[in-house]
């Protein structure tokens, strides 16, 4: 059953790999608002600057809506509260003849906001957008010819924060320079299907549109909270992509992202941005490396740039930004990516029958674990398989199959590391002889191989477009890292499999405690605490500067960075385990069981990051094993130099029959 389930998992993994190969096009987009501010501040010609950026590799401009507070920043229009107009007229006559006439006729109201527009295209946008934002009854056209005058019944501060559409001049500039436009729209809870459609229709034919990325102080997606399905329908109709912004703090998440993304499988692209505050502290090389890492290892397909405002190698600010875009584009192409409209993970669905077959791996590995502990009953096996199939079948029948698949996926991630540890039990008992290096390699391959099988099961159960875009997240990351090592330690102490069973708990507790043991326990407690709060994609504490530097060096050398817990801790100890002399095995076997358990769990954690391309996860596991084997060989040599191996008689077979997982 396990073999059949693993074959089905390989089939799903192959399908997923093919889908990931179809998602290799990346957008490099520049925030227009910050770019415009930079160009104006330094007197750069915006069009020439953008041409240089496009030649360097820039594909898109992220253009946001004009806010009410920005009206008047150019010569196209000005917004004035009615009270300000009335008060100004009391001190001096109004120069604008239209406003002067309206004032004489008593048509200026103190509580309204008045827009005086000097551009026909801007007037057309306001005439179309203002009724959508404020309602038709609140907008009055007071003068339909130049200079246009529009009255809006609203408060000045509310008007200042309201989006007024994307200026046509900015869309025209992007169209002229053959740049994709990533529109940035602001939500209003009052918007329904008609308003949402009108917002997209207004810009749909003015430029080549790419990824829709939402903006606003409320940090909400368009249509939140009651009209997300209308937004999804509008995105599909316009053939756009929904840009889900990657976040590191739960407070940064745009509200409605998960719900909207759930309606849009095959239309979601992941967006990575570095805030201006953080960007100010990074070197250009660090910025480029971070974006490249996101694209390669986290399925980022929209790189969202803010202008870099510092000099790089004595270049001008303009040349610095061009050099950053060129270096990033060159690195992306070198790693097999192309530039253009971002490609999301294509929509795909694995046959439910295949998913059901993959799920059989969970009861199969559970039964093998029980058998290795001396528990074997055909009736129990039949019950376990039947319950698993009922769970998956009921999930699909109730249209909540992901709940059942997540339950099975979590169970697989918890059980396979335990199964791997039980398969390694003869090594703990000292029953593996021969060349210590060969024995260490064999143990390492067995441990990694069994946990890799568990990773394939997780992939087979949970690979969907939404999990791969991290709209739907794997649950239980902390449990995967904590529970298997503790379970392995418990099995080490309380079962005969590892040859170190505690005969009497009372005697064990009455035995003297050494200072070195207390010190080791304190260190382990601190390590477990750090491991717990560092778990997951958004850990509670960030890595230190030293760790980040080491990570960066490893990534630069190996292309894909292996996990520290594997290559620096678990695998060297697993390599060393067959070489331990009996006294050291008795004294420190429990510590080896715990540390190796952490590494076995970490392999499953790697494959639980479903937004990481499968190819990257496999390479990370292989590199971790290779580097760990090298360090393990060094550790074996050092150990054998200090502790000469002692010939011991072979371990007699235990009276209690014990099975092994192979």
Number of C-alpha atoms within 10 A of each C-alpha: 15 18 13 13 24 21 18 25 27 18 17 25 21 14 16 23 14 12 17 21 14 12 18 24 21 25 27 24 26 24 18 20 16 15 20 14 12 19 17 12 9 10 9 14 11 15 14 11 16 21 16 19 22 19 12 19 23 26 24 29 28 23 22 25 20 20 17 19 17 16 19 15 9 8 10 15 19 18 21 16 22 23 15 14 19 15 11 12 15 10 8 8 10 16 9 10 11 17 21 16 13 15 17 10 9 9 13 22 18 16 15 21 23 28 24 24 25 17 14 14 14 19 23 12 16 19 17 17 21 21 16 20 20 16 13 14 9 14 22 16 14 18 16 11 12 13 19 19 23 22 24 25 19 16 13 19 11 10 21 16 16 20 23 25 26 22 17 17 12 17 22 14 16 21 16 11 13 15 25 24 28 30 26 21 25 26 21 20 13 15 20 18 15 11 19 23 18 15 20 20 13 15 18 15 10 16 21 17 24 26 31 23 23 23 19 20 8 11 16 21 29 30 24 23 18 13 17 23 19 22 25 23 16 20 20 16 11 14 14 21 25 29 27 27 19 19 15 12 11 8 9 11 16 20 16 18 20 18 17 25 24 20 18 22 21 21 25 31 29 28 23 23 17 17 11 14 8 9 18 13 10 14 14 22 12 13 19 19 18 15 23 19 18 20 25 20 18 22 26 29 31 32 24 20 27 20 23 23 15 17 15 17 7 9 13 13 19 21 16 20 25 24 19 22 26 19 17 23 23 15 15 22 14 10 13 11 19 17 18 21 24 26 24 29 26 18 14 14 11 16 9 13 12 17 22 22 21 31 31 25 29 27 26 18 21 18 20 21 23 15 17 19 19 14 13 14 11 9 8 13 15 11 11 18 19 13 12 19 16 14 20 26 19 14 16 17 10 9 10 13 18 17 14 20 24 18 17 25 29 22 20 27 30 25 23 28 34 27 27 28 30 26 21 24 23 17 22 26 20 20 14 21 12 9 10 20 19 14 20 26 21 16 25 24 16 17 26 23 15 22 28 22 23 31 26 27 33 32 23 31 29 25 23 24 27 24 19 25 26 23 22 19 19 20 14 19 22 15 16 26 26 20 18 25 24 16 19 25 22 15 21 24 20 17 14 19 26 23 22 19 15 14 12 10 12 9 10 11 9 9 9 8 10 8 9 9 12 11 11 12 13 12 12 15 12 12 11 15 11 14 17 17 14 16 18 18 12 13 15 14 10 12 12 9 9 9 11 12 12 13 18 18 13 14 15 12 10 13 17 21 21 26 19 14 20 27 23 18 19 26 32 25 27 29 28 28 27 28 27 23 18 17 9 12 20 14 11 13 23 20 16 19 28 22 22 27 28 26 28 32 29 26 30 29 25 21 25 28 23 26 24 23 20 23 13 19 23 17 16 20 23 14 20 24 24 17 17 26 25 16 20 28 21 15 16 23 16 11 16 15 10 9 13 11 13 9 8 9 6 10 11 7 9 10 6 10 13 14 17 18 16 11
